[in-house]
Amino acid sequence: MTATTENSKKESQEMATKENANRNGPTKETPIESPQKSLKLQKVSNGQLEKRVYKIVLTGGPCGGKTTGQSRLCTFFENLGWKVFRVPETATVLLSGGVKFSDLTEKEAPPTPTTFTYKNLPFAAPEHSLIDLTASCPRCLANAASKPNGSEAYKFQENLIRTMIQIENTYFELGKSSTRNCLIICDRGVMDASAYISKDKWEKMMASNNWNPIEMRDNRYNQILHLVSAANGAEEFYTTEEHACRSEGVELARELDYKSAAAWVGHPYFDVIDNSTNFETKMNRMIESVCQKLGIDIGDRLQATSRKLKYLVATLPPDSEFPPFQDFNVEHHYLQSSGPKVQARLRKRGQNNHWSYIHTIRRPNVHGQSRIEVKTQLTQRDYINLLAQRDDAHFTIYKKRRCFLVNNQYFQLDIYKEPSHPRCKGLILLETYSSLSGEALLNCLPKFLNIVKEVTGDPDYSMFNLSLKEDWSITKKFCHSLHEDVSGYKSKQPSGVSNKQLVLNGHAKG
């Protein structure tokens, strides 16, 4: 056995000891099923991938297309030969049994359209044209649970979440036992409940059940798809239950849509599907987003619209200038790969000593697609075992990742931390996915950030190159591109990408 192998084994054992020391193991009153156990590391055998179980959440404000989206995803993946399960919305299942929010707030007069306000807006429920005290409305129930005397509603909301976890776990188990690849579509997820309940009561509920955001949000589901309400960008199509909403109803729906999206900020694979295109294209973008995350070759079946964008940021502004955000500690380890154009890496991401683990493989030009990324969620044990394959030519990358929403756009800000190569000192990169371009794209970027320039596709800002231990002037490992026809960034850039200086708030950057 070589010295390198011995050192790798020793490092893995040390990492295992540290990981076990950091793990918190509270006894959960309701077990939370993790996709780590069901989405195994993909192994290639005779060109075939092992069976996959992929769990997504469809969420969003009223009239966003969730029902149609479920149907489209179901049809598309069944045509690919996948088994598809659709998990019903738990609140609708339980509330259809006769529970009414007015029954759970007996000490207080029920709200009426003239007495109940939401953020200084007259209350006009998107689900029904007026407050219907006989209605079973999940949002009204959650609001009742947040009231000082809403103990009954609070308890019911807590039991609703426990029931949701159990229902989802049932479908997750069915997915694991399926003999085919399996897509599980959840109509809303656990974190949606936090959108409509006060922060202090949500934190109390989390603590009393030994729940934490990493398990409830990041490890439980593989991908979150937020379908933006028609009230935000497609107002002429915004209707509910044959009732054409009044203007105040549209405003409230926008607020609810934002709260629904904010509940999922921090998930590593959170996609916002907005109304910048017609509805048919919106559905195609949703399907395309899932296929991209799964690494499925869709050829020309769906028009490519959204692309990953990266920007260099000069400095980090004060926290007070940011909208609500989630911060994570992130570590990246590059692994030894099967070829010079294949990149493999591990990612450890977490908050408060709760962690998620991802294995990523990047391959060039597969079946006409310029780049394929296959991401697999790992258990902690698999992560530690794979650390033995670390590539000694690369430093470990340490970051603080800040996630937030601006203008209906989801952003990740990576702040590089030491220890690192000097080239990473003070480096701040902003990433997002968007189908916008030109002025429309510039207008959606965060105005409070000092953005220097766009660096999409620039190898100088590739994490693979940034992590190299050797100087770029002498290393043979510098990756100019993952395209087969490598001609360098300066002479060949991806379509639609510009390295020109940006003009934000009237000032040129760069």
ZAMARGU-4260 file (C-alpha; in steps of 0.2 Angstrom, whole numbers, plus 5000, padded with zeros to 4 digits):
<rodrens>
0) 5000/5000/5000 | 5007/5017/4995 | 5011/5031/5007 | 4998/5042/4998 | 4984/5029/5001
5) 4989/5027/5019 | 4988/5046/5021 | 4971/5047/5012 | 4965/5033/5024 | 4971/5042/5039
10) 4963/5058/5034 | 4947/5049/5031 | 4947/5042/5048 | 4951/5059/5056 | 4937/5066/5046
15) 4925/5053/5052 | 4930/5056/5070 | 4927/5075/5068 | 4910/5072/5059 | 4904/5060/5072
20) 4909/5073/5086 | 4899/5087/5077 | 4883/5076/5073 | 4868/5080/5084 | 4857/5065/5086
25) 4840/5070/5094 | 4826/5058/5095 | 4813/5064/5083 | 4795/5062/5088 | 4791/5060/5070
30) 4805/5052/5059 | 4810/5063/5044 | 4814/5052/5028 | 4829/5058/5019 | 4833/5056/5001
35) 4851/5052/5006 | 4845/5034/5008 | 4835/5033/4992 | 4845/5042/4979 | 4861/5032/4979
40) 4878/5036/4971 | 4875/5032/4953 | 4886/5018/4947 | 4889/5014/4928 | 4887/4996/4923
45) 4887/4992/4905 | 4881/5010/4901 | 4866/5009/4912 | 4863/5019/4928 | 4856/5011/4944
50) 4838/5015/4949 | 4835/5033/4955 | 4822/5040/4966 | 4820/5059/4964 | 4809/5070/4976
55) 4803/5087/4971 | 4792/5100/4978 | 4780/5110/4968 | 4776/5126/4977 | 4771/5144/4974
60) 4757/5157/4976 | 4739/5155/4970 | 4736/5152/4951 | 4754/5148/4947 | 4751/5132/4938
65) 4755/5119/4951 | 4741/5107/4946 | 4745/5108/4927 | 4763/5107/4932 | 4760/5091/4941
70) 4751/5083/4926 | 4765/5089/4914 | 4779/5082/4924 | 4769/5066/4926 | 4766/5063/4908
75) 4784/5068/4903 | 4793/5056/4915 | 4780/5042/4912 | 4784/5043/4894 | 4803/5041/4898
80) 4798/5025/4907 | 4799/5032/4925 | 4787/5028/4939 | 4779/5044/4945 | 4770/5046/4962
85) 4760/5062/4966 | 4759/5066/4984 | 4743/5076/4988 | 4743/5092/4998 | 4741/5086/5016
90) 4731/5102/5021 | 4718/5099/5008 | 4716/5081/5013 | 4714/5085/5032 | 4704/5101/5030
95) 4691/5092/5018 | 4686/5082/5034 | 4677/5097/5040 | 4690/5107/5050 | 4687/5126/5049
100) 4698/5139/5055 | 4684/5149/5064 | 4681/5133/5075 | 4699/5134/5081 | 4699/5153/5087
105) 4683/5153/5098 | 4689/5166/5110 | 4690/5179/5096 | 4677/5185/5084 | 4680/5178/5067
110) 4688/5189/5055 | 4677/5198/5041 | 4682/5206/5025 | 4681/5223/5034 | 4690/5219/5050
115) 4704/5208/5044 | 4719/5216/5036 | 4736/5209/5030 | 4751/5220/5029 | 4739/5235/5028
120) 4729/5228/5013 | 4711/5224/5014 | 4709/5205/5016 | 4703/5197/5000 | 4707/5179/5000
125) 4714/5172/4983 | 4706/5155/4986 | 4689/5163/4988 | 4682/5180/4984 | 4676/5184/5002
130) 4680/5177/5019 | 4670/5161/5020 | 4668/5156/5038 | 4663/5138/5032 | 4678/5136/5021
135) 4693/5125/5025 | 4707/5136/5019 | 4725/5131/5024 | 4731/5149/5024 | 4717/5155/5035
140) 4721/5140/5047 | 4739/5144/5048 | 4735/5163/5051 | 4724/5157/5065 | 4738/5147/5072
145) 4749/5162/5074 | 4736/5172/5084 | 4739/5173/5103 | 4724/5163/5107 | 4726/5151/5093
150) 4732/5136/5103 | 4720/5124/5095 | 4725/5130/5077 | 4743/5129/5082 | 4741/5111/5088
155) 4732/5106/5072 | 4745/5114/5061 | 4758/5105/5071 | 4749/5088/5068 | 4746/5093/5050
160) 4765/5094/5047 | 4768/5077/5056 | 4754/5070/5045 | 4763/5077/5030 | 4779/5069/5035
165) 4771/5052/5037 | 4761/5053/5020 | 4777/5058/5011 | 4787/5045/5019 | 4774/5032/5013
170) 4777/5038/4995 | 4796/5039/4998 | 4796/5020/5003 | 4786/5016/4988 | 4799/5024/4977
175) 4813/5015/4985 | 4804/4998/4982 | 4800/5002/4964 | 4809/4993/4951 | 4810/5008/4939
180) 4817/5025/4941 | 4805/5035/4951 | 4799/5053/4952 | 4790/5059/4967 | 4781/5075/4966
185) 4775/5083/4982 | 4761/5096/4981 | 4770/5108/4993 | 4782/5103/5006 | 4786/5104/5025
190) 4793/5121/5024 | 4778/5129/5016 | 4770/5129/5033 | 4782/5142/5039 | 4776/5155/5026
195) 4760/5158/5035 | 4764/5156/5054 | 4774/5168/5065 | 4792/5166/5066 | 4792/5163/5085
200) 4778/5150/5084 | 4787/5141/5070 | 4804/5141/5079 | 4794/5134/5095 | 4786/5120/5084
205) 4803/5116/5076 | 4812/5115/5094 | 4798/5105/5102 | 4799/5092/5088 | 4818/5091/5086
210) 4816/5097/5068 | 4830/5108/5060 | 4830/5117/5043 | 4844/5106/5036 | 4834/5090/5038
215) 4817/5098/5034 | 4822/5108/5019 | 4839/5103/5012 | 4840/5084/5015 | 4822/5079/5013
220) 4819/5085/4995 | 4831/5084/4980 | 4824/5100/4971 | 4811/5114/4975 | 4801/5122/4960
225) 4792/5138/4964 | 4779/5142/4951 | 4776/5161/4952 | 4758/5166/4954 | 4750/5174/4939
230) 4747/5189/4950 | 4765/5193/4948 | 4769/5196/4929 | 4753/5188/4921 | 4739/5198/4930
235) 4727/5197/4916 | 4727/5178/4918 | 4725/5178/4937 | 4708/5171/4942 | 4703/5159/4956
240) 4688/5148/4956 | 4679/5157/4942 | 4680/5173/4952 | 4690/5187/4943 | 4701/5194/4957
245) 4700/5212/4962 | 4716/5223/4962 | 4718/5221/4981 | 4716/5202/4979 | 4731/5202/4966
250) 4742/5212/4978 | 4738/5200/4992 | 4742/5186/4981 | 4759/5193/4977 | 4763/5195/4995
255) 4758/5177/4998 | 4768/5171/4983 | 4784/5180/4990 | 4781/5172/5007 | 4779/5155/4999
260) 4796/5157/4990 | 4805/5164/5005 | 4801/5149/5015 | 4812/5139/5004 | 4827/5151/5003
265) 4842/5141/5007 | 4838/5125/4998 | 4853/5120/4987 | 4842/5117/4972 | 4828/5130/4972
270) 4822/5135/4955 | 4810/5150/4953 | 4799/5148/4937 | 4793/5165/4933 | 4780/5172/4921
275) 4793/5180/4909 | 4786/5168/4895 | 4769/5162/4890 | 4762/5148/4900 | 4766/5134/4889
280) 4785/5139/4889 | 4784/5141/4908 | 4779/5123/4909 | 4793/5117/4897 | 4805/5128/4908
285) 4799/5118/4923 | 4802/5101/4915 | 4819/5107/4908 | 4824/5112/4926 | 4821/5095/4933
290) 4829/5086/4918 | 4845/5097/4920 | 4847/5093/4938 | 4845/5074/4934 | 4857/5075/4920
295) 4844/5068/4908 | 4848/5071/4889 | 4832/5079/4882 | 4839/5084/4866 | 4828/5096/4857
300) 4812/5090/4865 | 4812/5106/4876 | 4819/5123/4871 | 4834/5128/4881 | 4829/5144/4890
305) 4837/5146/4907 | 4856/5147/4910 | 4868/5148/4924 | 4876/5166/4926 | 4890/5171/4937
310) 4896/5188/4942 | 4911/5195/4951 | 4907/5206/4966 | 4919/5219/4973 | 4914/5220/4991
315) 4902/5212/5004 | 4889/5225/5009 | 4883/5226/5027 | 4870/5212/5032 | 4857/5226/5034
320) 4857/5229/5015 | 4852/5212/5011 | 4834/5205/5010 | 4830/5190/5022 | 4844/5178/5019
325) 4851/5161/5024 | 4870/5158/5027 | 4878/5141/5025 | 4896/5135/5028 | 4902/5125/5012
330) 4917/5114/5009 | 4922/5107/4991 | 4934/5093/4988 | 4939/5088/4971 | 4941/5070/4968
335) 4952/5059/4956 | 4942/5057/4940 | 4941/5045/4926 | 4948/5056/4912 | 4956/5073/4909
340) 4939/5081/4904 | 4929/5074/4919 | 4927/5083/4935 | 4921/5075/4951 | 4919/5084/4968
345) 4911/5082/4985 | 4901/5096/4993 | 4898/5097/5012 | 4885/5111/5016 | 4877/5115/5032
350) 4871/5126/5047 | 4873/5124/5065 | 4882/5107/5063 | 4868/5100/5053 | 4875/5095/5036
355) 4870/5089/5018 | 4882/5080/5006 | 4882/5080/4987 | 4893/5071/4974 | 4894/5080/4957
360) 4901/5073/4941 | 4903/5085/4926 | 4906/5078/4909 | 4909/5087/4892 | 4898/5087/4877
365) 4887/5071/4880 | 4874/5068/4866 | 4875/5086/4859 | 4873/5094/4876 | 4888/5106/4880
370) 4889/5100/4898 | 4881/5087/4909 | 4881/5088/4928 | 4875/5073/4938 | 4872/5077/4957
375) 4869/5063/4969 | 4864/5066/4988 | 4875/5056/4999 | 4875/5049/5017 | 4888/5055/5029
380) 4896/5038/5028 | 4897/5038/5009 | 4904/5056/5010 | 4918/5051/5022 | 4922/5035/5011
385) 4924/5046/4995 | 4935/5058/5004 | 4949/5045/5002 | 4948/5049/4983 | 4953/5067/4985
390) 4964/5074/4972 | 4980/5081/4980 | 4982/5093/4965 | 4968/5103/4973 | 4965/5113/4989
395) 4949/5111/4998 | 4938/5126/4995 | 4930/5134/5010 | 4915/5147/5007 | 4901/5156/5016
400) 4886/5154/5004 | 4872/5167/5006 | 4855/5163/4998 | 4842/5176/4995 | 4828/5182/4984
405) 4827/5198/4974 | 4815/5203/4961 | 4808/5185/4960 | 4825/5179/4956 | 4835/5167/4967
410) 4853/5171/4970 | 4868/5163/4979 | 4883/5173/4984 | 4899/5164/4987 | 4911/5172/4999
415) 4928/5163/4999 | 4936/5159/5015 | 4954/5154/5021 | 4963/5143/5021 | 4964/5144/5002
420) 4976/5149/4988 | 4980/5167/4987 | 4971/5169/4971 | 4954/5166/4981 | 4958/5179/4995
425) 4943/5191/4995 | 4934/5183/4981 | 4915/5185/4980 | 4905/5178/4966 | 4886/5179/4963
430) 4877/5165/4954 | 4859/5164/4948 | 4849/5155/4934 | 4839/5165/4922 | 4831/5165/4905
435) 4832/5184/4904 | 4845/5194/4894 | 4850/5212/4891 | 4841/5226/4901 | 4829/5214/4908
440) 4843/5204/4916 | 4852/5219/4922 | 4836/5226/4930 | 4834/5210/4941 | 4851/5210/4948
445) 4853/5215/4966 | 4856/5234/4966 | 4864/5234/4983 | 4879/5224/4977 | 4894/5232/4968
450) 4895/5220/4953 | 4911/5222/4944 | 4907/5211/4928 | 4899/5195/4922 | 4912/5181/4922
455) 4900/5167/4916 | 4912/5154/4907 | 4928/5163/4912 | 4940/5149/4917 | 4949/5161/4929
460) 4933/5160/4940 | 4930/5142/4938 | 4931/5133/4955 | 4941/5119/4948 | 4954/5131/4942
465) 4953/5142/4958 | 4957/5126/4969 | 4973/5121/4959 | 4988/5121/4970 | 5000/5124/4956
470) 5002/5141/4948 | 4992/5143/4933 | 5007/5148/4922 | 5015/5131/4925 | 5001/5118/4928
475) 4995/5106/4915 | 4978/5104/4924 | 4971/5121/4920 | 4954/5118/4912 | 4950/5131/4898
480) 4933/5123/4895 | 4923/5107/4896 | 4919/5108/4878 | 4928/5095/4867 | 4934/5109/4855
485) 4944/5119/4868 | 4950/5135/4861 | 4950/5146/4877 | 4938/5158/4885 | 4944/5174/4876
490) 4942/5167/4859 | 4927/5156/4862 | 4913/5160/4874 | 4897/5152/4877 | 4882/5159/4867
495) 4874/5174/4874 | 4888/5177/4887 | 4896/5194/4889 | 4912/5199/4898 | 4909/5218/4895
500) 4908/5229/4910 | 4891/5231/4917 | 4881/5248/4920 | 4871/5247/4936 | 4863/5262/4944
505) 4870/5273/4931 | 4888/5268/4935 | 4900/5257/4924 | 4907/5242/4933 | 4923/5235/4928
</rodrens>
